[in-house]
Amino acid sequence: MGEILNITLIASTIRLSTPIILAALGGLYSERGGVINIALEGIMLAGAFTASAVTVFTHNPWVGLLAAIIAGVLVAGIHGVATIFYRADQVVSGTAINILFLGVPALLSGALFDSTGATPQLPRDQVLPDVRIFNPQSMPTLASVFNQKPLVYVALALVVLSYYVLRNTRFGLRLRAVGENPEAADTAGVSVVKTRMSGVLISGALAAMGGAYLSIGQNSLFTRNMTAGRGFIALAALIFGKWDPVGAFLACLLFGFAEAISIRMQGTVNIPNQFIQIIPYVLTIVVLAGLIRRATPPRAIGIPYTKS
Amino acid sequence: MKDLARELMFPLMAVIAAFAVGAIVILAIGDNPIEVYRILLSSAFGFYDALGNFTFDNWGYTLFYATPLIFTGLAVALAFKCGLLNIGAEGQLYVGAFAAAWAGITFKGLPGIILIPFCMVCAIVAGAFWGAIPGVLKARFGAHEVINTIMLNFIAVGILSYLIQQHYKVPGDPIMESTEIAGQAHIARVHTFLAPIGIDFPERIPLNFAFILALLACVAFYVFVWRTKWGYEIRAAGLNAKAAEYGGINVRRQIVLAMAISGGLAGMVGINEVLGYRYRYYHDFSANYGFTGIAVALLGRNHPVGIVLSAILFGALIRGGLFVDIFTDHVSKDLVQVLQGIIILFVSCEALFRLLVKRSWRIG
């Protein structure tokens, strides 16, 4: 057990939390505005696929990342249009997008790369580089913890930024207002449609970054369904964190830690791998069952708004 | 009559719109949409093969693929009736299929007349159990069933892959599948029913008794939901939980009950798969039947007749998709998944079509 709990565990916790943090922050903007975003999973897949596919053609992971963000905004836009303009059930629309983006990457990778759902492996110099804060030769321990992909630091910065935006900016206050009491916000002259739509589009950009982190950061290719439920885990973290950026961040660290532990335990502990792999999923259920009753969702969440 | 026309019109419009969007996707990929759809539909519904000979293959396989979708469509629809979205049919059907195989392997000594019903009951009970878990979590803790059912899908696959790998596999077999169930646990294929009346329905087509069972389940679904007290209570809880509670209905119990029945229906997929087709549990057998069930239920407007029709449509897409995969240059069978997603999206945006219809009436 002592071998498992060491400094590299912290490093891998940070690495594994990052995509969930980005997606959970995305979910935060959508849901604080009153739109449930079950589609995070599908948006992450869209982002992951776009990032790696565009990088294959441009040989530049930064262009890939940018393309992923655009793709995420577009996919979230579908969810936004369906739920805000056409009053589609938010959970059903999100589910449709999840199903759609199980298929779209597979269909496109077949057409573009003649494969059955994966993109070609990128050479090492074409994935996002590590940020070099410490010299890996002279300070290997610190380097393993702090020399991470840039998106790790972006995610951390976004936690702080989101905390500030929601509390102290005009946009943040309006977003919360349309999520809590759209009628009152409307009366006060806030456009419910525009504000909610902005929240949903931001959620697309962030979740897609989380997906891109998986395909051109942590790995160097896209594989079929590579998010493996992380979009849903991010939603659970958001609920566990009571729809608060810092709370959600801490919950994501917990899930990242569970995943890190489960990876470390494989082969070292005398428990079948399959049981270790399901730890994060079991944890999600336990967390939701134990704590959701004390968390209050935004009051108008899930309810389409009609101007009367 | 006018009601029926309206009930049919919106789903039909959603399907047509989805195929139109699909056509754009196919064009973008570089194939001819008309050719792709021709291959898709003729290989799913045609009575003649490429050489012009009469064949049951297309319809036989379309209905075979429709069978699990009727079960999962009913499963999702029943949860919908209680206001719940069961995205966990995928996990529930795996658990059900494994239970059927377990019974068929473990109780090899029993005669078929006992073993077959026993295997079926095991599939249903196991699926119901797996479905009841998120029901209890929702009723007891208020935990959202959508996230929990998804998590339970992953957990089911993990546990079952352990069980197959460590306990039920033929030793040394690289394929993740169980050993065979007892011969007397096999259920009859349609060949057996049609041969005595002189129709030569080939035995290799795996369409089997489970299809008839699926149709019976539709009737049972109708009676249960609209003609019994339990069905009434489930619907009441789904329409307005607070009002139902005031009316003396225990909403929490309805949630658990609805999820258990929903899971049981999903578990029945195992009857088709294990007792009627492969005669063993094959890991990863489901072609997303659980998720497609959501599309089937939505498109079928949560009504048994609609569910059968849309299950046949999606069954046809699975069947036709295999041919599209082979006979086109670029389009793979994943097109089917994409069409499904678009159809659900359009069905959920019913307001869009209502608007279009209203406008066209106003103009006309």
Interface residues (C-beta under 8 A of the other chain):
Chain A: I38 I78 A82 Y86 R87 A88 D89 V91 V92 S93 T95 A96 I97 N98 I99 L100 F101 L102 G103 V104 A106 L107 L108 G110 A111 T116 G117 A228 G229 F232 L235 A236 I239 P272 Q274 F275 Q277 I278 Y281 V282 T284 I285 L288 A289 G290 I292 R293
Chain B: V25 I29 G30 L85 I87 L137 R140 F141 G142 A143 H144 V146 I147 N148 I150 M151 L152 F154 I155 G158 I159 S161 Y162 Q165 Q166 N288 F291 I294 A295 L298 H330 V331 S332 D334 L335 V336 Q337 V338 Q340 G341 I342 I344 L345 V347 S348 C349 E350 A351 L352 L355
